[in-house]
């Protein structure tokens, strides 16, 4: 399920930006833990403010930020460049005056915490993230809304609280034979996807 969520997030991000998934992804040691392939949250591509890395099933993908944004290693999301040290923001820039922690960003003992993201009850296109006790409002790309069930931006039709329709039952699953692209020479399943759907930018397999 976690892999599906991450891959879906990547697919939504690349299609929303109109850029294809990097087909030159390769197995990478950064995408393995204890010898097993992993999927990861986004992480910094050193020296490149406009892109970030994402591991999916052991493969390392280079993903683009939306135009006019830069990857923030502190938040693991693309943000305004002036908020990202080394990408328009600077450690030498005077820090804004310290303000008290937001009440939503304190634990039961009153300590500042990092948590989220979580939904903005007044605007479906916005969501919140607590970072070191400060509450930040972040936005989804155009035509997407925050999906609190999946913790990422999604199409409105998939978010019941924002005009979408809740599924009435689980989809019926069927077993079908492996496609040629999904098996090796010994007819064993492989996991080299995702593959882009050449007929639909909004789906992959």
Secondary structure, DSSP 8 states (H G I E B T S, - for coil): -HHHHHHHHHHHHHHHHT----TT-EE-GGGEETTEE-----EE-TT-TTEEEEEETTEEEEEE--TTEEEETTTTEEEEGGGSBTTTB-TTS---------GGGB-TTS-B--EEEEE-TT-TTEEEEEETTEEEEEE--TTEEEETTTTEEEEGGG-GGGT----SS----------GGGB-TTS-B------B-TT-TT-B-
